[in-house]
Amino acid sequence: MVLGAGRRGVTWRLSRRFQVDMVWEGVLVGLAGGGVVTLYRLSLSFAERALRGTIALARTSLIVTVLFAMFLVAACLAVGRLMTWEPFTQGSGIPQTDAEVIGKLDMPWHRVMLAKFAEGTLCAFSGLSLGREGPSVQLGAMGGKAVSRALGRGRGEERLLVTCGAAAGMSAAFNAPLTGVLFALEEIHKEFSAPLIISVMASSIASDFLVSQVLGVKPVLQFVFSRDLPHPLYAYVVMLALFCGVAGALHNRGMFACTERLYSRITRGVPYSRIAIPFALALPIAFLAPQLMCGGDAILEQIAAPGNLALGTIVLLLVGKYLYTTVSFASGAPGGTLFPLCVMGVLCGLLFGTFANQYLGLPASYVTNFVVLGIAGLFASVVQAPVTAVVLAFELTGSLDAMLSASIVSMVSYVTASLLGVDPFYEHLLSRLLGSTKPTRGTRAGGERELHSYTVGAGSRMEGRTLAEIPWPEGARVVTISRGSTEIVPTGSTKLLALDEILVIMTAGGESDRAVWNLARGSVTTERTPRSR
């Protein structure tokens, strides 16, 4: 009994102290990650303004056109060299952050930050259709890792700080702190616990506060609901959700096919030979359709300009933006798809709203509502993170009127995409990354031990079974069991009940952590792979 009380006291003190430490460390990560992403956004904004000025001059000067073509060649070579120097900067960076959190990668934070920053700026000045949110998540995550290393934290706590950094990066990229929190929990860490939530919130809020002091408090995308939709018009909401679900499934299938069936055939001179394709397309697109370049700010400006866009124009913008984004991203060029995805969501919502207004009797005053709902619907079906999609729609509008309709759109589009058998976008990319990552670069050596806390879920494989009956991963040992206010000293015959909190010590690494988490949550899988359809 005395031993049990002693353990309970130590566990309680460690838990409380750990939670307090995670809050101030989360703030520190938010300031570090938010600061890096703020500089990154400023650099990209400068590059995009310079690109617009260059294109305007190139339209009237052959010399400027030639100089721009020469710059594209030099930028392609420079980006390829940086990708060779630090391979983990390819693509958006979100799958790499996922792999870091689950212990599959140990990225060199300083190399990743330097390379990603330079690559993103060069790609933006070259006009590739890539977003800043994915790289911002990776930059923020590496900021969290830098703080962890500076504080001398262990691998287990480092992974939590990486999650905090991912939230800080997402928050700073969108000026949307709640979206940063939900994205980090729903997409990156895939676990909800009070200590994790509070530390991620501290990081996201600190990051948003910092970036708002430099770039202003408005979200990157801002729309206003004209007024709340009457309930009889919710049939249109369901129709939009079905449309976004199908569009999201097509988006993912097209992206995967372009990567795995087209670019995978290019095996010589990689990565130069692959990224040369979008760089080569940048010059003709700059003259024929410059609004398709970069993230999509030019498209948003065209939509916001006075006068309604014709249905044909909206379709051309949507298809063109998708094709150029697919060619750019599938090449492995350093950049994300989240901002282009949101722009395509705007176009999906505008396309449906305009069509419904002209042919189905939808009042014109509600078209703006469907523009916002299109973002939520396409985000939910592509990323398959419906809760984040709802919060994103709320933060883009600042109106609670959007919550009900956005929830319906997100839920229905998510289910639609799932029924169509498409993999979640980032989970599919993570699976491909882990399948191609060499173990010499992918894991951290050593037999470091970690403490993990889990809650036994109702109906899980742990509930109602003794500790001896549970297939624990090798090296895992239960230290304490908290049942309400009672602390139990575990033995092999101790039976676990729903809502028991168990403290487990295990060897550092993502597989053991994920295996115990699956047991506590009732999943029958022991690996973190994309959900089967």
N, C-alpha and C positions, 0 to 999 in steps of 0.2 A: 504493500500500500504506500509506504513511504517512497519507494522507488517510482511508483506511478505518479505520485504527487510531484516528485522532483522533476520527472520528465515533462509533466504537464506544464510546470512553471517555466522550464527552459523553452519548451515549444511555444508557449504563449508569448514569452518575451521576444523570442526570435521572430515570430510571426508579426507582432506589433511593430517591432523595430524595422523589420524588412519592409513593411508597408509604408512606414514613414520615410525610409530611405528611398524607396522607389518613387515617391512623390517628388522629392527635391531632385533626384536624379533625372526623373522624367522632365522636369522644368529645364534642367541643364541640357538635356538632349534636345528639347524643343528649341532652345535658343541656338544651339549649335546647328542642328538640321535646318531650322528655319532661316538662319543666317546664310547658310550655303545656298539654299534654294532661292532666297531673295536675290542673291548675286547672280544666280543662274538665270532667273527670270529677267533681270535687268540686261544681262548679256544677250539673251534671245530676243528681247524687244529691240535692242540696238541693231542686232543682225537682221531682223525682219524689216525694220525701217530702212536700213541700208540696201536691202534687196529690192524693196519697192522703188527706191530712188534709182538704183542701177537699171532696173527694167525700164523705167520711164526714159532714162537717157539712151538705153540701147535701142529703143524704138525709133530714135531719130539719129543715131550715130553708129556707123558700121564699126568704128574703132572700139567703141564701148562694148559692142556685141562680141567682137573678137576677144577683148580683154576678159569679159565675163565668161566666155567659153574656156579660156585659159585658166581662169580661177576655178572653174568646175573641175577641170582635170587635176589641178594641184590639190584642191580640197578632197577629191576622191582618193588620191594617193595618201594624203595626210591622215584621213580618217581610217583608211585601210591599215596604215602603219600603226596607228594608235590601237586599233582592234587587235592587231597581232601582238603588240606589246602587252595589252591587258585584255585577254579574251572575254572576261566576264562582263565587259561593257557592251557586248552585242545585244541588240534588241532593246526592249523597254527597260529591263532591269528588275521587273516585278517577279518573274520566275526565279531569278538569282536570289532575290531577297527572301522568297519563300524557302528556297533550299538552305539559305543561311540560318533561318529561324528553326528549321527542323534538324539542323546539325549536319547537313549533307555537304555544305561548302564552308570554306573559311577564306573569304575574299580579303585581299590586302586593301584595307580601306583607303589608304593614301593614294595608291595607284588608280583605284577605281574612281575616286573623286576627281583626280586630275584629268584622267583620260575622258571620263564621261562629260565633264564640263567643256573641255575643248571640242570633243566630237559633236556635242549638241549644238554648240555655237556655229561650227562649220556647216553642219547639216541645215541649220536654219537659214544661214546666209546663202546656201545653195538652193533653198526652196523645196527640199524634200517634204513630202506630206507626212510629217511625224509630229507627235504631241510631246509636251513637256512634263506631263503628269507621271508617266512611268519612270523616266530618268529622275524626276524629283523624289519619287518614293525611294529609289535606290540611293540617291545622294543623301537623303535624310537618314536612311538606314545605316549608311556608312558613317554618318555623323554620330549616330547612337553607338556604333562600334568604337569609334575614336574615343568617345567619352568613357566607355567601358574600359578600354585599354588604359586610358589616363588614370582612372580610379583603381585599376588593378582588380577588376571584378572577375569572377569565375565564368566559365563557359555558360552555365545555366542562366545566370543573371544577365550575361552579355546578350543572349538571345532575346530576353525580355526588352532590353534597351534597344536592340535592333528593331523590334516591333514598335517601340515608342518612336524611334526615328522615322520609320515608315509612315506612321500617323502624322508626324510633324511635316514630312515632305508632302504628303497628300494635302494636308491642311494649307500649307503655304502655296501649293500649286493652284488650288481652287479658291483660296480665301474662304474656306468652308471647314471650320474646325470639327463639327459633328460628323461630316462626311469622312474626314480624316480618321476619326475614332472608329467609326463603323467599318470602314474599309480595312483598317489594320486588324480589327478583331475578326471580321467575317471572311476576309479574303487571305490575309497574311497569316495570322496566328490560329485562326479557326477554333478559338476557345474563349469562353466568357467566364471571368472570375473577378471578384471584387478588387483584389490588389492590382490585377492587370488592367482593369477598366480605369481605375483611378489614376494610375501612372500614365496610361496612354492619353487620358483626358488632359492631364497636366502638361504633357508634351505637346499635344495638339493645340491647346489654348495658348501656351507660351509661344509656339511658332506663329500662330495667327496674329497674336499681339505684335510680334516683331515685324512681320511682313506688312501688317496694316499701317505701321508707323512710317514705312518707306514707300509703299505702293498704294496706300489708301485702303479703306474698309469695305469697298464694294466687291462682291464676288466677281470672278473672271467672267462668268456668264450671268446676266441678270435679266429676268423677265418679270412682267407684272400680270397677274391674273386679272382679267377685266372684271369678273365677278364669279361667284361660285356657280357651278353648273347645277341647273335644276335636275331633280332626280329622273324625270322622263328622258333626259338627254344622256343618261348613263349607258344606254344601249350603244351610243357612239363610242363611249369609253372602252367598252368590251371589244367592239370592232377594231379600234385602234390597237388594243392589246394583242389581239390575234395577228394583226398585220405586223406589229413589232416583233412578236414571237417568231413568225416565219422569216422576217428580215434578219433577225439575230442569228437564226440557224443558218441561213444562207451566208451571212457575213463570216461565221466561223468556218463553215465548210470551204468557202472560197479561200480564206486565209490559209487554212491547213493544206489545201490542195496545192496552192501556189508555192508554199514552202517545201512540201514533201514530194511533189510530183514534177515541179518545174525547176526550182532553184537547186534541188538536191542533185539534179543531173549535171550541174556545173561543178566539176571537181578539181579543175586545174586553176591555179592562181587565186585560190580562195584566201582571204575574203575580197580581194580587189576585183576579181571578175564578177562577183555577184553584185556588189554595191555599185559597180560601174553602170548597171542598167538604170536605176533611178536617177543617178547623176547625169547620164546621157539624155534621159527624158526631160530633165529640168529645163534645158534650153528651149526646145520647141513649146513646152507648156508655158514658159514665161511669156511667149508671144501670143499663143493661141488661147490659153485659159489661165491667166495668172492667179485667179481667185482660188484655184485648186491647190496652190502651193502652201507650204508651211501647215500650221495647225488648222486653220480655217477661219481666222479673224475676218478675212476679206469677204467670205460668204456671209458671215453674220452681219457685216456692215451692209452688204447688198440687200439682205432680208429686212434690215431696219430702215433702209432708205424709203422715202415716200413712194407710194405706188405698189400695187400688188404684182407679184411674180406670176407669170403664166404657168400652168401645170407642166407644160413641156420643158420650160426652163428649170423648174424644180427637179424634174426627173433627170435632166442632163447633169445638173449640179450634183445630185445624189449619186448617180452612177459614176460620174467622173471622179468625184472625191473618193468613192470606195475603191475604184480601180487603181488610182495613183497611190492611195494609202496602202493598198495590198502589195503593190509592186515595191514600194519603199520599205515597208516593214518586213515583208517576207525575205528580203535580201539580207537581213541581219543588220541593217544599218542602225546605229545607236539612236534610238528614239522610241517613243511610245505611241499608243493608239487611242488613249482615253479621250484626249481633247478632240481629235478627228471623229471619234465615236460619238461624242456629245454633239458635234456639229451635224453628223449624219442623223442623229436622233432628232435634232431640230428640223432637218429637212424631211424626215419621215413624218413627224407631227404636222409640219406645214403642208406636206403633200396630202395627207389624209384630211386635214381640216379644210383645205381649199377644195378638194374633191367633194367632201361632204356638204360644203356650203353651196357648191354649184349644182350638185346633182341629187343630194339627199335631204336638203332642207335644213341644214344646220345654220343657225344665225351667224352672221359674219363676226359679231362681237365676241364669239367664243373661240375663234380660230387660234388666238394667242394661247389660250388654255391648252390646246392640243399640241402646240409647239413644245411646251414644257413637259407635257405627258409623254411626248415622243422620246425625250431624253431619258426619262425614267424607264420607259418600256424597252428601248433598245439596250440600255445599260443592263437591265435585269436579265434580258435574254442572252446577251453576249457573255457578260462576266458571270452571270448566274449568282448574283449577290443582291437579292431583291430588297433587303432591308436598307442597304446602302443606297440603292436607287431611290427609295422613298425619301430618305433624309436628304439626298442630293437635290431632289425636286423641291423640297421644302426650303433648303438654304438658297437655292437659285431664285426663288420667288419671295421668300420671307413671309409667306402667307400660309396660315393654317388651313385655308380653303382648299389648298392643293392636296392635303393629306389623304383624304378619302379616295379621291379619283386616282391619285398617284399610287396608292396602295393597291387598288383594283388593277390598274395597268401593270404594275410590277408583278403582282401575283399571277395574273393570267398569262402574261408574256413569258414569265419564267417557266410556268407549267407547259406552255405550248412548245417552247424550245426543248424542254426535257423530253416531251413526248415524241418530238421529231428525232430524238437520238443523237443530239449534238453534244460534244464535250464542252464543259466550261472552258472559256478561252485560256485563262492563265494556268489552270490545272493541266490542260493539254500541253501547253508550252513547258510547264515544269516537268512533266513526264518525259518529254523529249530531251530536256536539259539533263536530267538525271541519267537518262539512257546513254548520253553521249559524253558525260563528264568522266575524265580519267580520275581514278581514286587517289593518285599521287597529289592531285591538286584539290580534291574535293572534300577532304575531311581533315579534322584536327587530331593529331596523334596524342597518345597519352591515356592513362587510366584514371582521369579525374572523376571524382565522385560528386553527385549532385543530390539535392533534396527537392522533391516535387510533391505538391499537394493536389489531391483529387477528391471529388465528391462522387459517391456511389449513386448512379442514376437509377430511378425506378424502372424495373424491367431489364436492367443490364445483366451481363453475365456474372457480375460480382454479387448481386443481391441474393441473399438467402444461402450463400455458400460459405464454407469455412475457408480460412486462408490456405489450408493445405490442399483444398480442392481446386484452387484457382491456378491456371497455367501462367505463372509469373514469368517474365523474361529473365534470362540468365543474369545473375548478379543483383537482382532487385530484392529489397528487404523492407518490410513494413516496420516503421519505427513507432508510430503511435496511431491510435484511432480515436477521433473525437466524435462523440454521440451526444448532441445537444451540449449541455454544460459538463458532461462527464468525459474524462479521459481514460481510455482503456489500454492496458498493456497487452499487446497482441501475442497470441500463441497460435499454434497450428489449428487448434479447435475453435478459435474465435470465429463466430459467424457474422458476416457483414450484412447490414441492413441499408435500405434506401436512405440517402441523405447523410450517411456516415462520411466524415472527412478523414482521409487517410494520408499520412505523411510517409513517403517512400524514398529510400535512398538507393541510387543506382549509378552505374557507370555513365559518364557523360556521353551523349549521342542521341540523335533524334529517334532511332528505331525503338529503343526501350521505352522512351517517353510516350511515343505514339501508341505502342502496344498496350501499355497500362491505361492510357486515355481511352482507347477503344473498348477495353474491358469494362471500364467504369461507365462508358456511355452506351454500351449495348451493341456496338458494331462488331461484326464477325470478321472484319479484315484486320490485318496487323501491319499493313503498309499504307503509306499515304500516296495513293494513286488516284487518277481521275475517276470519278464515279462512273460505273458501268451503266449503260442505258438499256 
